[in-house]
């Protein structure tokens, strides 16, 4: 779990490099144009990834209370 912070690059890669491939209106997903769905999807996935990193990051673990 030493390299857990590398997961933080996944949302950046998904938005920066794959956004041009998702730049289209159709198909509609849940009533949203695909590009808007793609952005909302990565917002949700980013929150989940941040939760995972927060939970498993060894720098965040409490070693004892004083």
Biopython code that builds the backbone (N, CA, C, O; Angstrom):
import numpy as np
from Bio.PDB.StructureBuilder import StructureBuilder

atoms = [
    (1, "UNK", "N", (0.817, -1.192, 0.000)),
    (1, "UNK", "CA", (0.000, 0.000, 0.000)),
    (1, "UNK", "C", (0.864, 1.261, 0.000)),
    (1, "UNK", "O", (0.366, 2.365, 0.221)),
    (2, "UNK", "N", (2.136, 1.090, -0.244)),
    (2, "UNK", "CA", (3.056, 2.223, -0.208)),
    (2, "UNK", "C", (2.789, 3.198, -1.354)),
    (2, "UNK", "O", (2.981, 4.404, -1.196)),
    (3, "UNK", "N", (2.353, 2.693, -2.492)),
    (3, "UNK", "CA", (2.157, 3.521, -3.683)),
    (3, "UNK", "C", (0.685, 3.815, -3.942)),
    (3, "UNK", "O", (0.279, 3.996, -5.090)),
    (4, "UNK", "N", (-0.107, 3.862, -2.891)),
    (4, "UNK", "CA", (-1.547, 4.070, -3.037)),
    (4, "UNK", "C", (-1.868, 5.432, -3.645)),
    (4, "UNK", "O", (-2.904, 5.592, -4.290)),
    (5, "UNK", "N", (-0.996, 6.407, -3.448)),
    (5, "UNK", "CA", (-1.253, 7.750, -3.966)),
    (5, "UNK", "C", (-1.167, 7.819, -5.489)),
    (5, "UNK", "O", (-1.599, 8.804, -6.089)),
    (6, "UNK", "N", (-0.618, 6.793, -6.112)),
    (6, "UNK", "CA", (-0.573, 6.760, -7.572)),
    (6, "UNK", "C", (-1.970, 6.625, -8.179)),
    (6, "UNK", "O", (-2.173, 6.935, -9.352)),
    (7, "UNK", "N", (-2.926, 6.165, -7.380)),
    (7, "UNK", "CA", (-4.313, 6.088, -7.855)),
    (7, "UNK", "C", (-4.878, 7.465, -8.186)),
    (7, "UNK", "O", (-5.838, 7.579, -8.948)),
    (8, "UNK", "N", (-4.289, 8.495, -7.621)),
    (8, "UNK", "CA", (-4.790, 9.850, -7.858)),
    (8, "UNK", "C", (-4.557, 10.306, -9.291)),
    (8, "UNK", "O", (-5.155, 11.293, -9.720)),
    (9, "UNK", "N", (-3.713, 9.623, -10.038)),
    (9, "UNK", "CA", (-3.486, 9.965, -11.435)),
    (9, "UNK", "C", (-4.599, 9.449, -12.352)),
    (9, "UNK", "O", (-4.747, 9.935, -13.473)),
    (10, "UNK", "N", (-5.371, 8.485, -11.894)),
    (10, "UNK", "CA", (-6.419, 7.897, -12.735)),
    (10, "UNK", "C", (-7.466, 8.923, -13.159)),
    (10, "UNK", "O", (-7.779, 8.980, -14.348)),
    (11, "UNK", "N", (-8.031, 9.743, -12.259)),
    (11, "UNK", "CA", (-9.000, 10.745, -12.726)),
    (11, "UNK", "C", (-8.386, 11.766, -13.674)),
    (11, "UNK", "O", (-9.039, 12.196, -14.624)),
    (12, "UNK", "N", (-7.147, 12.157, -13.430)),
    (12, "UNK", "CA", (-6.477, 13.099, -14.319)),
    (12, "UNK", "C", (-6.332, 12.512, -15.719)),
    (12, "UNK", "O", (-6.596, 13.192, -16.711)),
    (13, "UNK", "N", (-5.916, 11.264, -15.799)),
    (13, "UNK", "CA", (-5.762, 10.615, -17.100)),
    (13, "UNK", "C", (-7.117, 10.467, -17.792)),
    (13, "UNK", "O", (-7.238, 10.696, -18.995)),
    (14, "UNK", "N", (-8.133, 10.080, -17.017)),
    (14, "UNK", "CA", (-9.466, 9.897, -17.588)),
    (14, "UNK", "C", (-10.049, 11.179, -18.150)),
    (14, "UNK", "O", (-10.726, 11.160, -19.178)),
    (15, "UNK", "N", (-9.790, 12.288, -17.483)),
    (15, "UNK", "CA", (-10.347, 13.558, -17.948)),
    (15, "UNK", "C", (-9.455, 14.233, -18.990)),
    (15, "UNK", "O", (-9.961, 14.808, -19.953)),
    (16, "UNK", "N", (-8.166, 14.171, -18.813)),
    (16, "UNK", "CA", (-7.269, 14.907, -19.706)),
    (16, "UNK", "C", (-7.047, 14.198, -21.040)),
    (16, "UNK", "O", (-7.026, 14.844, -22.088)),
    (17, "UNK", "N", (-6.885, 12.899, -21.009)),
    (17, "UNK", "CA", (-6.502, 12.190, -22.218)),
    (17, "UNK", "C", (-7.661, 11.496, -22.937)),
    (17, "UNK", "O", (-7.618, 11.325, -24.155)),
    (18, "UNK", "N", (-8.694, 11.096, -22.195)),
    (18, "UNK", "CA", (-9.806, 10.392, -22.836)),
    (18, "UNK", "C", (-11.008, 11.283, -23.112)),
    (18, "UNK", "O", (-11.950, 10.854, -23.778)),
    (19, "UNK", "N", (-10.993, 12.506, -22.616)),
    (19, "UNK", "CA", (-12.098, 13.424, -22.877)),
    (19, "UNK", "C", (-12.283, 13.723, -24.370)),
    (19, "UNK", "O", (-13.424, 13.800, -24.826)),
    (20, "UNK", "N", (-11.209, 13.895, -25.146)),
    (20, "UNK", "CA", (-11.434, 14.127, -26.591)),
    (20, "UNK", "C", (-12.136, 12.959, -27.292)),
    (20, "UNK", "O", (-12.852, 13.173, -28.270)),
    (21, "UNK", "N", (-11.941, 11.733, -26.809)),
    (21, "UNK", "CA", (-12.620, 10.587, -27.410)),
    (21, "UNK", "C", (-14.091, 10.533, -27.015)),
    (21, "UNK", "O", (-14.903, 9.937, -27.723)),
    (22, "UNK", "N", (-14.435, 11.147, -25.899)),
    (22, "UNK", "CA", (-15.817, 11.156, -25.429)),
    (22, "UNK", "C", (-16.560, 12.402, -25.898)),
    (22, "UNK", "O", (-17.714, 12.605, -25.521)),
    (23, "UNK", "N", (-15.934, 13.223, -26.694)),
    (23, "UNK", "CA", (-16.520, 14.496, -27.108)),
    (23, "UNK", "C", (-17.541, 14.278, -28.230)),
    (23, "UNK", "O", (-17.262, 14.507, -29.407)),
    (24, "UNK", "N", (-18.714, 13.835, -27.829)),
    (24, "UNK", "CA", (-19.824, 13.662, -28.772)),
    (24, "UNK", "C", (-21.128, 13.801, -27.996)),
    (24, "UNK", "O", (-21.165, 13.653, -26.775)),
    (25, "UNK", "N", (-22.164, 14.082, -28.715)),
    (25, "UNK", "CA", (-23.461, 14.293, -28.067)),
    (25, "UNK", "C", (-24.200, 12.972, -27.893)),
    (25, "UNK", "O", (-24.763, 12.712, -26.830)),
    (26, "UNK", "N", (-24.203, 12.156, -28.904)),
    (26, "UNK", "CA", (-24.928, 10.888, -28.821)),
    (26, "UNK", "C", (-23.950, 9.771, -28.548)),
    (26, "UNK", "O", (-22.817, 9.860, -29.021)),
    (27, "UNK", "N", (-24.286, 8.768, -27.853)),
    (27, "UNK", "CA", (-25.587, 8.387, -27.329)),
    (27, "UNK", "C", (-25.918, 9.154, -26.050)),
    (27, "UNK", "O", (-25.033, 9.658, -25.358)),
    (28, "UNK", "N", (-27.188, 9.226, -25.762)),
    (28, "UNK", "CA", (-27.635, 9.818, -24.509)),
    (28, "UNK", "C", (-27.594, 8.750, -23.421)),
    (28, "UNK", "O", (-28.066, 7.632, -23.628)),
    (29, "UNK", "N", (-27.041, 9.086, -22.279)),
    (29, "UNK", "CA", (-26.966, 8.164, -21.151)),
    (29, "UNK", "C", (-27.680, 8.822, -19.982)),
    (29, "UNK", "O", (-27.290, 9.900, -19.534)),
    (30, "UNK", "N", (-28.712, 8.179, -19.499)),
    (30, "UNK", "CA", (-29.553, 8.726, -18.428)),
    (30, "UNK", "C", (-30.095, 10.103, -18.803)),
    (30, "UNK", "O", (-30.259, 10.956, -17.932)),
    (31, "UNK", "N", (-30.365, 10.325, -20.047)),
    (31, "UNK", "CA", (-30.917, 11.581, -20.518)),
    (31, "UNK", "C", (-29.886, 12.684, -20.710)),
    (31, "UNK", "O", (-30.248, 13.810, -21.052)),
    (32, "UNK", "N", (-28.624, 12.385, -20.500)),
    (32, "UNK", "CA", (-27.558, 13.365, -20.645)),
    (32, "UNK", "C", (-26.779, 13.097, -21.933)),
    (32, "UNK", "O", (-26.604, 11.941, -22.317)),
    (33, "UNK", "N", (-26.316, 14.141, -22.598)),
    (33, "UNK", "CA", (-25.391, 13.913, -23.704)),
    (33, "UNK", "C", (-24.152, 13.190, -23.178)),
    (33, "UNK", "O", (-23.779, 13.347, -22.015)),
    (34, "UNK", "N", (-23.523, 12.402, -24.037)),
    (34, "UNK", "CA", (-22.430, 11.549, -23.590)),
    (34, "UNK", "C", (-21.292, 12.331, -22.944)),
    (34, "UNK", "O", (-20.717, 11.872, -21.958)),
    (35, "UNK", "N", (-20.958, 13.495, -23.477)),
    (35, "UNK", "CA", (-19.855, 14.280, -22.917)),
    (35, "UNK", "C", (-20.163, 14.711, -21.487)),
    (35, "UNK", "O", (-19.279, 14.682, -20.630)),
    (36, "UNK", "N", (-21.397, 15.107, -21.220)),
    (36, "UNK", "CA", (-21.784, 15.510, -19.867)),
    (36, "UNK", "C", (-21.798, 14.298, -18.935)),
    (36, "UNK", "O", (-21.360, 14.385, -17.788)),
    (37, "UNK", "N", (-22.299, 13.179, -19.430)),
    (37, "UNK", "CA", (-22.264, 11.948, -18.638)),
    (37, "UNK", "C", (-20.830, 11.563, -18.297)),
    (37, "UNK", "O", (-20.556, 11.143, -17.172)),
    (38, "UNK", "N", (-19.911, 11.700, -19.251)),
    (38, "UNK", "CA", (-18.507, 11.360, -19.039)),
    (38, "UNK", "C", (-17.904, 12.217, -17.911)),
    (38, "UNK", "O", (-17.181, 11.702, -17.059)),
    (39, "UNK", "N", (-18.201, 13.505, -17.912)),
    (39, "UNK", "CA", (-17.666, 14.407, -16.892)),
    (39, "UNK", "C", (-18.251, 14.080, -15.521)),
    (39, "UNK", "O", (-17.523, 14.051, -14.529)),
    (40, "UNK", "N", (-19.549, 13.835, -15.456)),
    (40, "UNK", "CA", (-20.187, 13.489, -14.184)),
    (40, "UNK", "C", (-19.664, 12.153, -13.677)),
    (40, "UNK", "O", (-19.439, 11.991, -12.477)),
    (41, "UNK", "N", (-19.471, 11.202, -14.571)),
    (41, "UNK", "CA", (-18.931, 9.898, -14.185)),
    (41, "UNK", "C", (-17.557, 10.048, -13.545)),
    (41, "UNK", "O", (-17.281, 9.425, -12.520)),
    (42, "UNK", "N", (-16.698, 10.866, -14.135)),
    (42, "UNK", "CA", (-15.356, 11.039, -13.570)),
    (42, "UNK", "C", (-15.381, 11.825, -12.280)),
    (42, "UNK", "O", (-14.488, 11.658, -11.449)),
    (43, "UNK", "N", (-16.369, 12.673, -12.082)),
    (43, "UNK", "CA", (-16.502, 13.359, -10.786)),
    (43, "UNK", "C", (-16.824, 12.351, -9.688)),
    (43, "UNK", "O", (-16.259, 12.415, -8.596)),
    (44, "UNK", "N", (-17.725, 11.428, -9.977)),
    (44, "UNK", "CA", (-18.089, 10.399, -9.002)),
    (44, "UNK", "C", (-16.912, 9.457, -8.765)),
    (44, "UNK", "O", (-16.599, 9.128, -7.621)),
    (45, "UNK", "N", (-16.256, 9.020, -9.848)),
    (45, "UNK", "CA", (-15.110, 8.126, -9.696)),
    (45, "UNK", "C", (-13.963, 8.806, -8.948)),
    (45, "UNK", "O", (-13.258, 8.154, -8.178)),
    (46, "UNK", "N", (-13.774, 10.083, -9.164)),
    (46, "UNK", "CA", (-12.727, 10.814, -8.443)),
    (46, "UNK", "C", (-13.002, 10.811, -6.939)),
    (46, "UNK", "O", (-12.084, 10.654, -6.134)),
    (47, "UNK", "N", (-14.256, 10.984, -6.570)),
    (47, "UNK", "CA", (-14.614, 10.951, -5.146)),
    (47, "UNK", "C", (-14.351, 9.582, -4.550)),
    (47, "UNK", "O", (-13.847, 9.475, -3.432)),
    (48, "UNK", "N", (-14.688, 8.541, -5.284)),
    (48, "UNK", "CA", (-14.442, 7.182, -4.794)),
    (48, "UNK", "C", (-12.951, 6.896, -4.667)),
    (48, "UNK", "O", (-12.517, 6.283, -3.692)),
    (49, "UNK", "N", (-12.175, 7.330, -5.636)),
    (49, "UNK", "CA", (-10.724, 7.118, -5.582)),
    (49, "UNK", "C", (-10.107, 7.892, -4.418)),
    (49, "UNK", "O", (-9.223, 7.379, -3.733)),
    (50, "UNK", "N", (-10.565, 9.115, -4.192)),
    (50, "UNK", "CA", (-10.070, 9.879, -3.051)),
    (50, "UNK", "C", (-10.419, 9.198, -1.725)),
    (50, "UNK", "O", (-9.622, 9.230, -0.788)),
    (51, "UNK", "N", (-11.591, 8.590, -1.641)),
    (51, "UNK", "CA", (-11.979, 7.872, -0.440)),
    (51, "UNK", "C", (-11.066, 6.667, -0.216)),
    (51, "UNK", "O", (-10.643, 6.410, 0.911)),
    (52, "UNK", "N", (-10.766, 5.939, -1.273)),
    (52, "UNK", "CA", (-9.875, 4.778, -1.168)),
    (52, "UNK", "C", (-8.478, 5.198, -0.738)),
    (52, "UNK", "O", (-7.878, 4.566, 0.132)),
    (53, "UNK", "N", (-7.959, 6.256, -1.339)),
    (53, "UNK", "CA", (-6.620, 6.728, -0.972)),
    (53, "UNK", "C", (-6.602, 7.199, 0.479)),
    (53, "UNK", "O", (-5.654, 6.907, 1.208)),
    (54, "UNK", "N", (-7.613, 7.909, 0.899)),
    (54, "UNK", "CA", (-7.684, 8.384, 2.280)),
    (54, "UNK", "C", (-7.697, 7.217, 3.259)),
    (54, "UNK", "O", (-7.039, 7.254, 4.299)),
    (55, "UNK", "N", (-8.445, 6.195, 2.917)),
    (55, "UNK", "CA", (-8.600, 5.064, 3.828)),
    (55, "UNK", "C", (-7.344, 4.207, 3.934)),
    (55, "UNK", "O", (-7.017, 3.737, 5.024)),
    (56, "UNK", "N", (-6.627, 3.992, 2.820)),
    (56, "UNK", "CA", (-5.517, 3.061, 2.813)),
    (56, "UNK", "C", (-4.138, 3.720, 2.791)),
    (56, "UNK", "O", (-3.127, 3.022, 2.718)),
    (57, "UNK", "N", (-4.080, 5.038, 2.852)),
    (57, "UNK", "CA", (-2.804, 5.721, 2.861)),
    (57, "UNK", "C", (-2.111, 5.506, 4.205)),
    (57, "UNK", "O", (-2.682, 5.816, 5.250)),
    (58, "UNK", "N", (-0.887, 4.978, 4.188)),
    (58, "UNK", "CA", (-0.207, 4.728, 5.475)),
    (58, "UNK", "C", (0.128, 6.025, 6.217)),
    (58, "UNK", "O", (0.250, 5.999, 7.442)),
    (59, "UNK", "N", (0.279, 7.143, 5.532)),
    (59, "UNK", "CA", (0.561, 8.403, 6.215)),
    (59, "UNK", "C", (-0.632, 8.917, 6.992)),
    (59, "UNK", "O", (-0.483, 9.781, 7.856)),
    (60, "UNK", "N", (-1.803, 8.404, 6.702)),
    (60, "UNK", "CA", (-3.040, 8.867, 7.333)),
    (60, "UNK", "C", (-3.441, 8.013, 8.522)),
    (60, "UNK", "O", (-4.385, 8.357, 9.233)),
    (61, "UNK", "N", (-2.752, 6.919, 8.750)),
    (61, "UNK", "CA", (-3.128, 5.999, 9.820)),
    (61, "UNK", "C", (-2.692, 6.565, 11.170)),
    (61, "UNK", "O", (-1.584, 7.079, 11.320)),
    (62, "UNK", "N", (-3.586, 6.459, 12.138)),
    (62, "UNK", "CA", (-3.253, 6.896, 13.489)),
    (62, "UNK", "C", (-2.505, 5.777, 14.181)),
    (62, "UNK", "O", (-2.933, 4.623, 14.167)),
    (63, "UNK", "N", (-1.384, 6.129, 14.786)),
    (63, "UNK", "CA", (-0.593, 5.110, 15.485)),
    (63, "UNK", "C", (-0.950, 5.028, 16.953)),
    (63, "UNK", "O", (-0.691, 4.014, 17.601)),
    (64, "UNK", "N", (-1.523, 6.053, 17.468)),
    (64, "UNK", "CA", (-1.940, 6.031, 18.878)),
    (64, "UNK", "C", (-2.512, 7.368, 19.266)),
    (64, "UNK", "O", (-2.192, 8.396, 18.669)),
    (65, "UNK", "N", (-3.350, 7.348, 20.256)),
    (65, "UNK", "CA", (-3.916, 8.603, 20.723)),
    (65, "UNK", "C", (-3.187, 9.019, 21.984)),
    (65, "UNK", "O", (-2.767, 8.182, 22.783)),
    (66, "UNK", "N", (-3.045, 10.295, 22.149)),
    (66, "UNK", "CA", (-2.317, 10.809, 23.310)),
    (66, "UNK", "C", (-3.236, 11.509, 24.259)),
    (66, "UNK", "O", (-2.792, 12.005, 25.295)),
]
sb = StructureBuilder()
sb.init_structure("model")
sb.init_model(0)
sb.init_chain("A")
sb.init_seg("    ")
for serial, (resi, resn, name, xyz) in enumerate(atoms, 1):
    if name == "N":
        sb.init_residue(resn, " ", resi, " ")
    sb.init_atom(name, np.array(xyz, "f"), 0.0, 1.0, " ", f" {name:<3s}", serial, name[0])
structure = sb.get_structure()
